[in-house]
């Protein structure tokens, strides 16, 4: 069984940044990129809020650059998914989907979180062409245009409020006749003139053409079917952290996010660190994920050199 000094699981901004820092610290990192090398950003067309790119950069291009930098500095990047983990003792033992087993002296979990979608074929078709699960990431592209936000919780209200400052009009598509959000968030959206709440509605289909999203077809609880004209369709129904493989060993919160110690990346298992969206239910940005990958590598370096 191959023994790895610093093993990183996950090929997004957190994982690649951890690999960059771990390489420069001579930790000989091995990174398994998982099912989607580059993570969620590979489904994003243009990114204009990542520092250092005056004119923006494509999501795939940014991830390709991070990956290439990690490789240039000496990181060993491999394709593969960790399907089983035993973190009961060091070295930690991990099994890949290929059946191969490896062990690790230090482990950085950077497996990310997956946005929840409605499961519509049309939603998948227009993903990255008007369908988004991150208003902060993509809202800028819909300045002075009409958009819709699906959801009725705090996240949906926050996304709608954010978009209302940018967009001409924001529809909130809510499947019940009440919001699940806190009263403060409810008051905010109710008092925002360009937010319209569509109660008791479910999305039947996202409408569009070769240029992207042009509307949405909704079904009201009373049976009425109607269309709204929009350019952006934002999902705000939650994220699912990809922590199941490790949850037997590391502490997670009620939603499955890995709990880390204060401002560090340390988990409750000595020698195991977490970075990126798998431990961040709040910000979920590329730049914050990259920053947490840096912290995880520095924490792992300190742990291994003690």
Backbone as CSV, one residue per row, in Angstrom:
resi,resn,N_x,N_y,N_z,CA_x,CA_y,CA_z,C_x,C_y,C_z
1,UNK,0.850,-1.199,0.000,0.000,0.000,0.000,0.885,1.248,0.000
2,UNK,0.593,2.151,-0.922,1.360,3.384,-1.012,1.059,4.278,0.192
3,UNK,2.117,4.792,0.812,1.950,5.718,1.925,2.278,7.127,1.447
4,UNK,1.321,8.019,1.622,1.440,9.390,1.133,1.603,10.331,2.318
5,UNK,2.534,11.254,2.198,2.785,12.173,3.306,1.611,13.128,3.513
6,UNK,1.173,13.781,2.446,0.057,14.729,2.513,-0.907,14.413,1.377
7,UNK,-2.067,13.907,1.723,-3.067,13.520,0.737,-4.187,14.551,0.722
8,UNK,-4.534,15.027,-0.470,-5.588,16.022,-0.643,-6.697,15.387,-1.473
9,UNK,-7.925,15.505,-1.001,-9.068,14.944,-1.711,-9.943,16.082,-2.223
10,UNK,-10.025,16.215,-3.541,-10.881,17.244,-4.127,-10.127,18.195,-5.027
11,UNK,-10.626,18.367,-6.252,-9.934,19.186,-7.240,-10.649,20.470,-7.567
12,UNK,-10.956,21.281,-6.559,-11.519,22.610,-6.777,-10.529,23.662,-6.315
13,UNK,-10.973,24.895,-6.115,-10.062,25.961,-5.671,-9.365,25.639,-4.352
14,UNK,-10.097,25.030,-3.412,-9.486,24.691,-2.122,-8.426,23.621,-2.283
15,UNK,-8.760,22.557,-3.015,-7.815,21.460,-3.195,-6.579,21.876,-3.959
16,UNK,-6.756,22.603,-5.062,-5.603,23.020,-5.859,-4.720,23.991,-5.085
17,UNK,-5.327,24.915,-4.336,-4.523,25.852,-3.550,-3.761,25.117,-2.463
18,UNK,-4.418,24.157,-1.815,-3.726,23.345,-0.807,-2.536,22.628,-1.436
19,UNK,-2.714,22.123,-2.652,-1.631,21.417,-3.339,-0.476,22.362,-3.660
20,UNK,-0.799,23.600,-4.038,0.238,24.594,-4.338,1.077,24.871,-3.098
21,UNK,0.415,25.146,-1.979,1.135,25.454,-0.743,1.874,24.242,-0.195
22,UNK,1.241,23.087,-0.266,1.890,21.871,0.240,3.116,21.517,-0.595
23,UNK,3.068,21.772,-1.893,4.223,21.506,-2.760,5.388,22.405,-2.391
24,UNK,5.095,23.674,-2.158,6.147,24.621,-1.822,6.735,24.345,-0.434
25,UNK,5.974,23.620,0.387,6.473,23.244,1.714,7.155,21.877,1.703
26,UNK,7.359,21.327,0.510,8.013,20.023,0.351,7.276,18.896,1.071
27,UNK,5.947,18.939,1.004,5.152,17.882,1.638,4.804,16.762,0.666
28,UNK,5.300,16.848,-0.578,5.048,15.827,-1.605,3.564,15.472,-1.707
29,UNK,2.698,16.468,-1.918,1.268,16.197,-1.888,0.786,15.370,-3.086
30,UNK,-0.154,14.507,-2.794,-0.896,13.775,-3.829,-2.339,14.245,-3.736
31,UNK,-2.920,14.608,-4.877,-4.290,15.096,-4.893,-5.142,14.236,-5.823
32,UNK,-6.230,13.705,-5.279,-7.211,12.998,-6.105,-8.320,13.976,-6.453
33,UNK,-8.556,14.147,-7.761,-9.407,15.233,-8.236,-10.900,14.945,-8.187
34,UNK,-11.282,13.705,-7.989,-12.696,13.398,-7.846,-13.433,13.310,-9.164
35,UNK,-14.763,13.358,-9.073,-15.613,13.132,-10.238,-15.639,14.322,-11.177
36,UNK,-15.332,15.520,-10.678,-15.400,16.737,-11.493,-14.156,17.576,-11.247
37,UNK,-13.042,17.256,-11.916,-11.833,18.058,-11.735,-12.106,19.533,-11.997
38,UNK,-11.705,20.374,-11.054,-11.989,21.797,-11.168,-13.196,22.226,-10.367
39,UNK,-14.039,21.272,-9.972,-15.183,21.580,-9.123,-16.282,22.344,-9.838
40,UNK,-17.164,22.976,-9.046,-18.339,23.656,-9.584,-17.993,24.810,-10.518
41,UNK,-16.805,25.398,-10.338,-16.446,26.552,-11.174,-16.324,26.188,-12.653
42,UNK,-16.133,24.910,-12.955,-16.014,24.516,-14.354,-17.343,24.664,-15.093
43,UNK,-18.441,24.824,-14.345,-19.745,25.023,-14.983,-20.104,26.502,-15.077
44,UNK,-19.200,27.371,-14.618,-19.427,28.821,-14.662,-18.712,29.402,-15.872
45,UNK,-19.398,30.241,-16.608,-18.778,30.796,-17.822,-17.741,31.862,-17.474
46,UNK,-18.177,33.006,-16.974,-17.261,34.104,-16.679,-17.240,34.406,-15.187
47,UNK,-16.045,34.624,-14.658,-15.872,34.997,-13.255,-15.238,36.382,-13.232
48,UNK,-15.932,37.337,-12.631,-15.420,38.705,-12.611,-15.066,39.186,-11.213
49,UNK,-15.217,38.311,-10.208,-14.929,38.745,-8.845,-13.771,37.985,-8.212
50,UNK,-12.959,37.306,-9.044,-11.757,36.669,-8.506,-10.601,37.636,-8.687
51,UNK,-9.929,38.008,-7.600,-8.884,39.038,-7.681,-7.782,38.692,-8.674
52,UNK,-7.300,39.718,-9.353,-6.156,39.550,-10.235,-6.493,39.452,-11.700
53,UNK,-7.792,39.392,-12.031,-8.193,39.280,-13.432,-9.072,40.481,-13.780
54,UNK,-8.441,41.516,-14.279,-9.123,42.788,-14.522,-10.334,42.627,-15.421
55,UNK,-10.220,41.776,-16.430,-11.292,41.608,-17.398,-12.068,40.311,-17.173
56,UNK,-11.908,39.733,-16.000,-12.593,38.482,-15.715,-11.874,37.288,-16.327
57,UNK,-12.356,36.089,-15.991,-11.763,34.867,-16.514,-12.821,33.778,-16.488
58,UNK,-12.770,32.879,-17.434,-13.701,31.767,-17.466,-13.439,30.808,-16.320
59,UNK,-14.487,30.169,-15.823,-14.335,29.242,-14.715,-13.393,28.101,-15.038
60,UNK,-13.540,27.505,-16.213,-12.657,26.408,-16.612,-11.218,26.885,-16.734
61,UNK,-11.033,28.085,-17.303,-9.682,28.623,-17.478,-9.008,28.863,-16.130
62,UNK,-9.772,29.369,-15.159,-9.209,29.614,-13.832,-8.781,28.312,-13.181
63,UNK,-9.626,27.301,-13.278,-9.285,26.014,-12.673,-8.115,25.352,-13.401
64,UNK,-8.063,25.493,-14.717,-6.934,24.938,-15.469,-5.625,25.593,-15.036
65,UNK,-5.678,26.909,-14.790,-4.477,27.628,-14.375,-4.029,27.204,-12.978
66,UNK,-5.001,27.058,-12.053,-4.660,26.593,-10.707,-4.055,25.189,-10.757
67,UNK,-4.662,24.348,-11.568,-4.186,22.966,-11.680,-2.760,22.934,-12.230
68,UNK,-2.522,23.704,-13.294,-1.199,23.734,-13.916,-0.147,24.261,-12.949
69,UNK,-0.529,25.244,-12.140,0.405,25.789,-11.151,0.778,24.739,-10.115
70,UNK,-0.210,23.978,-9.657,0.061,22.916,-8.681,0.986,21.859,-9.274
71,UNK,0.750,21.490,-10.531,1.598,20.488,-11.193,3.015,21.022,-11.361
72,UNK,3.138,22.273,-11.784,4.472,22.860,-11.992,5.292,22.860,-10.710
73,UNK,4.619,23.057,-9.586,5.321,23.108,-8.304,5.596,21.730,-7.723
74,UNK,5.097,20.684,-8.388,5.456,19.332,-7.975,4.351,18.469,-7.403
75,UNK,3.125,18.972,-7.359,2.020,18.162,-6.834,1.715,17.012,-7.789
76,UNK,1.382,15.872,-7.224,1.018,14.681,-7.983,-0.505,14.632,-8.062
77,UNK,-1.063,15.038,-9.207,-2.513,15.084,-9.371,-2.990,13.829,-10.085
78,UNK,-4.004,13.198,-9.504,-4.491,11.933,-10.039,-6.010,11.957,-10.177
79,UNK,-6.507,11.219,-11.147,-7.944,11.032,-11.281,-8.368,9.914,-10.333
80,UNK,-9.486,10.100,-9.692,-9.974,9.059,-8.790,-10.892,9.623,-7.732
81,UNK,-11.756,8.774,-7.224,-12.720,9.147,-6.198,-12.498,8.273,-4.980
82,UNK,-12.441,8.891,-3.809,-12.320,8.135,-2.570,-13.699,7.606,-2.197
83,UNK,-13.828,6.295,-2.110,-15.120,5.675,-1.832,-15.246,5.186,-0.396
84,UNK,-14.105,5.086,0.314,-14.145,4.590,1.691,-12.956,5.157,2.451
85,UNK,-13.159,5.466,3.720,-12.071,6.012,4.533,-12.080,5.392,5.921
86,UNK,-10.890,5.117,6.423,-10.719,4.667,7.808,-9.769,5.658,8.474
87,UNK,-10.345,6.528,9.295,-9.554,7.573,9.952,-9.374,7.276,11.430
88,UNK,-9.483,6.005,11.784,-9.413,5.615,13.194,-8.001,5.718,13.745
89,UNK,-6.999,5.649,12.883,-5.609,5.753,13.335,-4.739,6.194,12.172
90,UNK,-3.570,6.712,12.502,-2.601,7.097,11.486,-1.625,5.958,11.265
91,UNK,-1.189,5.772,9.991,-1.622,6.516,8.811,-3.063,6.169,8.442
92,UNK,-3.777,7.168,7.937,-5.168,6.981,7.555,-5.245,6.106,6.311
93,UNK,-6.261,5.289,6.238,-6.414,4.374,5.107,-7.620,4.790,4.271
94,UNK,-7.395,4.908,2.964,-8.460,5.319,2.056,-8.533,4.376,0.870
95,UNK,-9.742,4.089,0.434,-9.971,3.206,-0.696,-10.577,4.006,-1.840
96,UNK,-10.031,3.830,-3.041,-10.511,4.532,-4.220,-11.582,3.719,-4.926
97,UNK,-12.315,4.382,-5.822,-13.362,3.685,-6.558,-12.804,2.570,-7.435
98,UNK,-11.520,2.625,-7.736,-10.866,1.572,-8.520,-10.542,0.346,-7.684
99,UNK,-10.681,0.479,-6.359,-10.325,-0.607,-5.449,-8.938,-0.444,-4.854
100,UNK,-8.154,0.470,-5.408,-6.810,0.729,-4.894,-6.893,1.326,-3.488
101,UNK,-5.929,0.951,-2.657,-5.880,1.491,-1.303,-4.605,2.296,-1.125
102,UNK,-4.717,3.424,-0.421,-3.558,4.246,-0.095,-3.654,4.623,1.377
103,UNK,-2.525,5.030,1.948,-2.523,5.536,3.324,-1.916,6.923,3.324
104,UNK,-2.216,7.691,4.375,-1.767,9.082,4.426,-1.404,9.473,5.844
105,UNK,-0.315,10.241,5.966,0.095,10.759,7.266,-0.733,11.982,7.651
106,UNK,-1.124,12.770,6.663,-2.010,13.924,6.872,-3.009,13.948,5.731
107,UNK,-4.218,14.352,6.044,-5.290,14.336,5.054,-5.993,15.691,5.014
108,UNK,-6.154,16.235,3.816,-6.917,17.466,3.619,-8.162,17.118,2.808
109,UNK,-9.318,17.332,3.394,-10.592,17.057,2.725,-11.079,18.357,2.079
110,UNK,-11.170,18.349,0.760,-11.607,19.534,0.018,-12.595,19.099,-1.068
111,UNK,-13.571,18.318,-0.656,-14.492,17.676,-1.594,-15.660,18.558,-2.014
112,UNK,-15.782,19.759,-1.430,-16.772,20.721,-1.888,-18.198,20.406,-1.462
113,UNK,-19.120,21.138,-2.033,-20.547,20.951,-1.792,-21.269,21.065,-3.124
114,UNK,-22.299,20.292,-3.276,-23.049,20.267,-4.525,-24.352,21.037,-4.365
115,UNK,-24.581,21.990,-5.245,-25.829,22.753,-5.196,-27.002,21.838,-5.521
116,UNK,-28.108,22.060,-4.831,-29.318,21.284,-5.094,-30.082,21.930,-6.249
117,UNK,-30.494,21.091,-7.186,-31.272,21.557,-8.332,-32.652,20.897,-8.324
118,UNK,-33.522,21.365,-9.170,-34.892,20.859,-9.219,-34.989,19.517,-9.931
119,UNK,-34.013,19.225,-10.773,-34.033,17.964,-11.504,-34.712,18.049,-12.857
120,UNK,-34.906,19.258,-13.378,-35.543,19.425,-14.679,-34.520,19.275,-15.804
121,UNK,-34.939,18.646,-16.884,-34.048,18.486,-18.035,-33.655,19.852,-18.595
122,UNK,-34.633,20.765,-18.655,-34.353,22.099,-19.194,-33.409,22.885,-18.286
123,UNK,-33.479,22.611,-16.998,-32.593,23.260,-16.035,-31.144,22.861,-16.318
124,UNK,-30.947,21.582,-16.585,-29.615,21.079,-16.919,-29.143,21.656,-18.248
125,UNK,-30.040,21.732,-19.195,-29.707,22.229,-20.535,-29.153,23.643,-20.491
126,UNK,-29.731,24.491,-19.624,-29.331,25.899,-19.585,-28.407,26.232,-18.411
127,UNK,-27.847,25.223,-17.788,-26.906,25.483,-16.697,-25.676,26.192,-17.264
128,UNK,-25.339,27.325,-16.687,-24.242,28.127,-17.212,-24.669,29.045,-18.342
129,UNK,-25.945,28.957,-18.743,-26.485,29.825,-19.805,-27.714,30.561,-19.280
130,UNK,-27.670,30.919,-18.014,-28.792,31.595,-17.382,-29.268,30.901,-16.133
131,UNK,-28.976,29.609,-16.007,-29.293,28.868,-14.785,-28.065,28.853,-13.895
132,UNK,-28.235,29.280,-12.652,-27.106,29.400,-11.730,-27.561,29.071,-10.318
133,UNK,-26.617,28.633,-9.500,-26.905,28.395,-8.091,-26.113,29.356,-7.209
134,UNK,-25.662,30.466,-7.795,-24.879,31.434,-7.019,-25.115,32.845,-7.529
135,UNK,-25.971,33.585,-6.843,-26.266,34.955,-7.246,-25.050,35.859,-7.101
136,UNK,-24.275,35.650,-6.049,-23.080,36.467,-5.836,-22.081,36.280,-6.960
137,UNK,-22.017,35.047,-7.479,-21.078,34.749,-8.568,-21.544,35.333,-9.890
138,UNK,-22.833,35.178,-10.188,-23.316,35.438,-11.546,-24.309,36.590,-11.681
139,UNK,-24.733,37.170,-10.554,-25.741,38.215,-10.623,-25.344,39.399,-11.465
140,UNK,-24.072,39.749,-11.465,-23.582,40.922,-12.192,-23.958,40.884,-13.667
141,UNK,-24.016,39.668,-14.236,-24.277,39.535,-15.663,-25.731,39.835,-16.026
142,UNK,-26.566,40.061,-15.012,-27.991,40.307,-15.266,-28.398,41.703,-14.789
143,UNK,-27.444,42.590,-14.795,-27.703,43.970,-14.394,-28.820,44.575,-15.250
144,UNK,-29.807,45.162,-14.546,-30.945,45.823,-15.199,-31.804,44.863,-16.032
145,UNK,-31.776,43.588,-15.684,-32.605,42.602,-16.378,-33.508,41.907,-15.358
146,UNK,-34.411,41.076,-15.850,-35.345,40.355,-14.978,-34.829,38.960,-14.685
147,UNK,-34.915,38.570,-13.414,-34.438,37.252,-13.007,-35.440,36.618,-12.041
148,UNK,-35.241,35.334,-11.765,-36.069,34.631,-10.789,-35.177,33.880,-9.814
149,UNK,-35.646,33.783,-8.573,-34.961,33.014,-7.536,-35.933,31.953,-7.035
150,UNK,-35.492,30.706,-7.012,-36.321,29.615,-6.524,-35.967,29.328,-5.072
151,UNK,-36.961,29.359,-4.191,-36.728,29.046,-2.786,-37.452,30.008,-1.876
152,UNK,-37.622,29.613,-0.620,-38.344,30.444,0.326,-37.682,30.567,1.678
153,UNK,-36.420,30.141,1.766,-35.687,30.225,3.021,-34.808,31.453,3.096
154,UNK,-33.963,31.495,4.118,-33.066,32.641,4.298,-32.146,32.838,3.099
155,UNK,-31.615,31.726,2.580,-30.701,31.835,1.442,-31.397,32.464,0.243
156,UNK,-32.623,32.019,-0.034,-33.369,32.563,-1.168,-33.648,34.053,-0.977
157,UNK,-34.007,34.426,0.234,-34.272,35.848,0.512,-33.010,36.678,0.385
158,UNK,-31.890,36.138,0.844,-30.617,36.850,0.723,-30.231,37.017,-0.745
159,UNK,-30.405,35.937,-1.527,-30.074,36.002,-2.948,-30.976,37.013,-3.661
160,UNK,-32.276,36.968,-3.347,-33.217,37.893,-3.979,-32.884,39.338,-3.624
161,UNK,-32.541,39.593,-2.365,-32.186,40.943,-1.930,-30.924,41.432,-2.628
162,UNK,-29.953,40.548,-2.754,-28.712,40.898,-3.449,-29.001,41.248,-4.911
163,UNK,-29.789,40.399,-5.567,-30.097,40.613,-6.974,-30.947,41.862,-7.194
164,UNK,-31.787,42.194,-6.207,-32.657,43.372,-6.341,-31.852,44.655,-6.469
165,UNK,-30.633,44.659,-5.957,-29.769,45.844,-6.067,-29.118,45.957,-7.440
166,UNK,-29.203,44.871,-8.202,-28.534,44.816,-9.495,-29.540,44.770,-10.640
167,UNK,-30.589,43.988,-10.440,-31.516,43.660,-11.522,-32.725,44.593,-11.554
168,UNK,-33.378,44.608,-12.693,-34.587,45.415,-12.855,-35.721,44.854,-12.008
169,UNK,-35.915,43.538,-12.083,-36.976,42.888,-11.324,-36.540,41.497,-10.913
170,UNK,-36.960,41.094,-9.701,-36.642,39.767,-9.183,-37.945,39.070,-8.791
171,UNK,-38.201,37.931,-9.412,-39.316,37.084,-9.002,-38.794,36.061,-8.005
172,UNK,-39.524,35.846,-6.923,-39.226,34.728,-6.029,-40.280,33.651,-6.254
173,UNK,-39.844,32.484,-6.646,-40.748,31.367,-6.901,-40.796,30.516,-5.638
174,UNK,-41.931,30.564,-4.940,-42.078,29.912,-3.635,-43.181,28.858,-3.733
175,UNK,-42.872,27.636,-3.360,-43.844,26.549,-3.564,-44.958,26.528,-2.522
176,UNK,-44.800,27.267,-1.427,-45.848,27.324,-0.412,-46.440,28.733,-0.356
177,UNK,-47.324,28.955,0.614,-47.921,30.287,0.750,-47.276,31.090,1.869
178,UNK,-46.131,30.609,2.351,-45.359,31.314,3.375,-43.875,31.159,3.068
179,UNK,-43.072,32.057,3.612,-41.617,31.943,3.525,-41.090,31.221,4.760
180,UNK,-40.050,30.432,4.566,-39.430,29.741,5.697,-38.329,30.590,6.338
181,UNK,-38.053,31.725,5.762,-36.956,32.577,6.215,-37.270,33.223,7.564
182,UNK,-36.221,33.745,8.190,-36.390,34.488,9.435,-37.249,35.715,9.178
183,UNK,-37.870,36.244,10.223,-38.768,37.378,10.060,-38.043,38.584,9.478
184,UNK,-36.805,38.777,9.891,-36.040,39.923,9.386,-35.848,39.823,7.879
185,UNK,-35.541,38.606,7.388,-35.348,38.423,5.958,-36.671,38.550,5.208
186,UNK,-37.746,38.048,5.811,-39.056,38.197,5.190,-39.414,39.674,5.029
187,UNK,-39.186,40.435,6.095,-39.496,41.870,6.052,-38.693,42.560,4.955
188,UNK,-37.447,42.144,4.790,-36.596,42.788,3.795,-37.140,42.573,2.385
189,UNK,-37.481,41.339,2.042,-37.951,41.099,0.679,-39.347,41.694,0.463
190,UNK,-40.170,41.641,1.490,-41.529,42.192,1.367,-41.493,43.705,1.128
191,UNK,-40.466,44.354,1.628,-40.368,45.805,1.524,-39.436,46.266,0.398
192,UNK,-39.048,45.336,-0.448,-38.214,45.690,-1.598,-39.104,45.782,-2.828
193,UNK,-39.258,46.978,-3.392,-40.258,47.198,-4.451,-40.102,46.317,-5.684
194,UNK,-38.860,46.005,-6.074,-38.682,45.252,-7.316,-38.569,43.745,-7.103
195,UNK,-38.975,43.260,-5.902,-39.096,41.815,-5.669,-40.577,41.454,-5.660
196,UNK,-40.949,40.501,-6.502,-42.326,40.013,-6.534,-42.323,38.534,-6.162
197,UNK,-43.099,38.180,-5.144,-43.155,36.790,-4.700,-44.314,36.083,-5.398
198,UNK,-44.004,34.992,-6.043,-45.008,34.163,-6.712,-45.294,32.970,-5.804
199,UNK,-46.387,33.064,-5.047,-46.710,32.052,-4.038,-47.277,30.778,-4.680
200,UNK,-47.131,29.679,-3.962,-47.745,28.398,-4.347,-47.390,27.987,-5.771
201,UNK,-46.135,28.214,-6.151,-45.718,27.937,-7.524,-44.555,26.949,-7.573
202,UNK,-44.606,26.070,-8.534,-43.500,25.174,-8.850,-43.076,25.409,-10.290
203,UNK,-41.800,25.227,-10.565,-41.294,25.398,-11.919,-41.514,24.127,-12.721
204,UNK,-42.219,24.250,-13.840,-42.407,23.119,-14.738,-41.259,22.997,-15.726
205,UNK,-40.781,24.147,-16.191,-39.760,24.127,-17.228,-39.036,25.464,-17.278
206,UNK,-37.736,25.401,-17.544,-36.970,26.610,-17.833,-37.001,26.807,-19.341
207,UNK,-37.380,27.989,-19.787,-37.512,28.271,-21.204,-36.279,29.001,-21.721
208,UNK,-35.932,28.760,-22.975,-34.770,29.428,-23.527,-34.536,29.097,-24.981
209,UNK,-33.461,29.665,-25.525,-33.061,29.402,-26.901,-31.543,29.296,-26.946
210,UNK,-30.970,29.429,-28.110,-29.519,29.273,-28.242,-28.737,30.314,-27.461
211,UNK,-29.370,31.436,-27.158,-28.684,32.500,-26.415,-28.757,32.287,-24.905
212,UNK,-29.611,31.383,-24.455,-29.739,31.113,-23.024,-31.168,31.204,-22.546
213,UNK,-31.335,31.423,-21.255,-32.658,31.460,-20.622,-33.448,32.671,-21.098
214,UNK,-34.729,32.425,-21.398,-35.622,33.523,-21.779,-36.860,33.586,-20.880
215,UNK,-37.090,32.540,-20.090,-38.274,32.534,-19.240,-38.385,31.268,-18.425
216,UNK,-39.501,31.155,-17.707,-39.797,29.962,-16.926,-41.297,29.705,-16.968
217,UNK,-41.672,28.437,-17.061,-43.080,28.041,-17.040,-43.404,27.519,-15.647
218,UNK,-44.403,28.141,-15.020,-44.725,27.830,-13.636,-46.111,27.205,-13.526
219,UNK,-46.272,26.371,-12.521,-47.555,25.748,-12.207,-47.960,26.184,-10.816
220,UNK,-49.086,26.900,-10.742,-49.593,27.315,-9.446,-50.409,26.181,-8.825
221,UNK,-50.514,26.209,-7.525,-51.188,25.148,-6.783,-52.637,24.946,-7.239
222,UNK,-53.286,26.007,-7.711,-54.681,25.899,-8.159,-54.805,25.355,-9.580
223,UNK,-53.671,24.999,-10.194,-53.688,24.415,-11.525,-53.341,25.369,-12.640
224,UNK,-53.240,26.648,-12.347,-52.912,27.634,-13.374,-51.472,27.452,-13.843
225,UNK,-51.280,27.441,-15.154,-49.947,27.386,-15.756,-49.685,28.728,-16.443
226,UNK,-48.553,29.335,-16.150,-48.236,30.627,-16.775,-46.728,30.771,-16.920
227,UNK,-46.321,31.658,-17.808,-44.906,31.900,-18.090,-44.484,33.263,-17.558
228,UNK,-43.238,33.360,-17.156,-42.646,34.647,-16.822,-41.422,34.858,-17.723
229,UNK,-41.183,36.090,-18.106,-40.039,36.416,-18.957,-38.858,36.811,-18.071
230,UNK,-37.795,36.032,-18.134,-36.597,36.281,-17.326,-35.360,35.957,-18.156
231,UNK,-34.226,36.488,-17.712,-32.945,36.186,-18.348,-32.061,35.313,-17.465
232,UNK,-32.360,35.301,-16.158,-31.576,34.501,-15.228,-32.472,33.721,-14.290
233,UNK,-32.087,32.479,-14.007,-32.875,31.580,-13.160,-31.944,31.057,-12.073
234,UNK,-32.140,31.533,-10.831,-31.222,31.222,-9.744,-31.846,30.231,-8.760
235,UNK,-31.116,29.163,-8.476,-31.554,28.174,-7.497,-31.020,28.549,-6.127
236,UNK,-31.896,28.566,-5.133,-31.488,28.868,-3.760,-32.211,27.920,-2.812
237,UNK,-32.082,26.628,-3.120,-32.769,25.609,-2.319,-31.783,24.755,-1.531
238,UNK,-30.560,25.263,-1.416,-29.604,24.603,-0.545,-28.448,23.934,-1.272
239,UNK,-27.460,23.532,-0.491,-26.295,22.798,-0.983,-26.128,21.525,-0.164
240,UNK,-25.477,20.556,-0.769,-25.215,19.287,-0.085,-23.708,19.089,0.010
241,UNK,-23.116,19.195,1.216,-21.669,19.003,1.348,-21.287,17.555,1.076
242,UNK,-20.207,17.377,0.341,-19.762,16.033,-0.040,-18.860,15.447,1.042
243,UNK,-19.479,15.146,2.177,-18.714,14.704,3.353,-19.047,13.289,3.806
244,UNK,-19.951,12.605,3.118,-20.451,11.311,3.612,-19.349,10.290,3.874
245,UNK,-18.372,10.237,2.986,-17.317,9.225,3.119,-16.562,9.380,4.439
246,UNK,-16.500,10.617,4.946,-15.684,10.896,6.122,-16.503,11.106,7.402
247,UNK,-17.841,11.136,7.261,-18.683,11.549,8.383,-18.692,10.574,9.556
248,UNK,-18.256,9.354,9.339,-18.157,8.408,10.465,-17.076,8.841,11.439
249,UNK,-16.119,9.615,10.932,-14.947,9.955,11.744,-14.881,11.428,12.120
250,UNK,-15.184,12.308,11.172,-15.073,13.737,11.460,-16.433,14.293,11.864
251,UNK,-16.419,15.269,12.764,-17.675,15.882,13.225,-18.259,16.757,12.126
252,UNK,-19.567,16.658,11.945,-20.272,17.503,10.983,-21.464,18.152,11.689
253,UNK,-21.973,19.219,11.082,-23.164,19.839,11.652,-24.412,19.126,11.136
254,UNK,-25.581,19.653,11.455,-26.821,18.990,11.096,-27.049,18.864,9.604
255,UNK,-26.345,19.679,8.818,-26.493,19.628,7.364,-25.362,18.891,6.673
256,UNK,-24.427,18.362,7.466,-23.338,17.584,6.891,-22.053,18.339,6.636
257,UNK,-21.997,19.638,6.976,-20.761,20.395,6.791,-19.753,19.999,7.873
258,UNK,-18.517,19.785,7.472,-17.475,19.392,8.421,-17.173,20.567,9.352
259,UNK,-17.108,20.279,10.638,-16.844,21.303,11.651,-15.340,21.412,11.864
260,UNK,-14.814,22.620,11.738,-13.396,22.844,11.973,-13.205,23.682,13.241
261,UNK,-12.002,23.658,13.746,-11.682,24.265,15.030,-11.367,25.753,14.864
262,UNK,-12.327,26.600,15.244,-12.111,28.044,15.183,-11.758,28.518,13.798
263,UNK,-10.700,29.302,13.692,-10.279,29.840,12.398,-9.321,28.907,11.668
264,UNK,-9.064,27.753,12.242,-8.153,26.800,11.609,-8.939,25.856,10.707
265,UNK,-8.211,24.957,10.061,-8.834,23.930,9.227,-8.856,22.576,9.937
266,UNK,-8.450,22.558,11.201,-8.366,21.291,11.933,-9.756,20.718,12.208
267,UNK,-9.891,19.413,12.031,-11.111,18.711,12.422,-10.888,18.075,13.783
268,UNK,-11.859,17.320,14.250,-11.703,16.632,15.540,-10.743,15.459,15.458
269,UNK,-10.363,15.051,14.253,-9.398,13.962,14.084,-8.025,14.569,13.846
270,UNK,-7.112,14.286,14.725,-5.769,14.854,14.610,-5.117,14.414,13.304
271,UNK,-4.665,15.386,12.517,-4.032,15.082,11.245,-4.979,15.157,10.057
272,UNK,-6.253,15.422,10.328,-7.244,15.559,9.253,-7.728,17.011,9.232
273,UNK,-7.693,17.618,8.051,-8.042,19.014,7.880,-9.120,19.135,6.803
274,UNK,-9.916,20.187,6.875,-10.987,20.391,5.898,-10.913,21.801,5.340
275,UNK,-11.177,21.930,4.041,-11.068,23.225,3.374,-12.148,23.356,2.304
276,UNK,-12.547,24.591,2.059,-13.492,24.857,0.990,-14.939,24.650,1.394
277,UNK,-15.781,24.456,0.394,-17.222,24.433,0.625,-17.695,23.263,1.480
278,UNK,-16.904,22.226,1.621,-17.323,21.092,2.450,-17.395,21.482,3.925
279,UNK,-16.763,22.614,4.273,-16.813,23.086,5.664,-17.298,24.541,5.761
280,UNK,-17.817,25.065,4.661,-18.237,26.464,4.636,-19.680,26.599,4.149
281,UNK,-20.645,26.627,5.052,-22.038,26.787,4.634,-22.429,28.244,4.390
282,UNK,-21.505,29.170,4.632,-21.859,30.592,4.626,-21.453,31.336,3.361
283,UNK,-20.168,31.278,3.009,-19.669,32.136,1.930,-19.692,31.454,0.558
284,UNK,-19.108,30.268,0.462,-19.132,29.459,-0.758,-18.655,30.228,-1.991
285,UNK,-17.531,30.899,-1.871,-16.935,31.635,-2.982,-15.593,31.005,-3.357
286,UNK,-15.193,31.178,-4.613,-13.920,30.624,-5.059,-12.758,31.186,-4.253
287,UNK,-12.799,32.487,-3.975,-11.682,33.116,-3.274,-11.606,32.655,-1.819
288,UNK,-12.755,32.447,-1.169,-12.718,31.959,0.214,-12.315,30.493,0.263
289,UNK,-12.703,29.729,-0.758,-12.286,28.328,-0.826,-10.771,28.241,-1.000
290,UNK,-10.237,29.071,-1.887,-8.787,29.076,-2.094,-8.057,29.460,-0.809
291,UNK,-8.582,30.465,-0.102,-7.959,30.888,1.157,-7.966,29.761,2.183
292,UNK,-9.069,29.014,2.253,-9.122,27.926,3.236,-8.209,26.777,2.825
293,UNK,-7.993,26.609,1.515,-7.018,25.608,1.069,-5.617,25.968,1.496
294,UNK,-5.303,27.263,1.455,-4.020,27.750,1.964,-3.874,27.423,3.439
295,UNK,-4.914,27.718,4.233,-4.854,27.454,5.671,-4.662,25.968,5.950
296,UNK,-5.368,25.142,5.196,-5.274,23.701,5.420,-3.854,23.195,5.161
297,UNK,-3.230,23.687,4.099,-1.867,23.258,3.800,-0.894,23.729,4.877
298,UNK,-1.068,24.957,5.338,-0.192,25.466,6.399,-0.403,24.693,7.698
299,UNK,-1.667,24.358,7.999,-1.949,23.568,9.201,-1.361,22.170,9.079
300,UNK,-1.454,21.582,7.887,-0.899,20.243,7.672,0.622,20.265,7.782
301,UNK,1.235,21.321,7.238,2.689,21.454,7.335,3.134,21.529,8.797
302,UNK,2.442,22.337,9.566,2.793,22.455,10.982,2.615,21.132,11.696
303,UNK,1.530,20.436,11.405,1.266,19.139,12.035,2.353,18.116,11.691
304,UNK,2.734,18.043,10.428,3.713,17.047,10.003,5.118,17.360,10.501
305,UNK,5.390,18.619,10.769,6.747,19.004,11.193,6.919,19.070,12.703
306,UNK,5.859,18.774,13.439,5.967,18.773,14.907,6.809,17.568,15.348
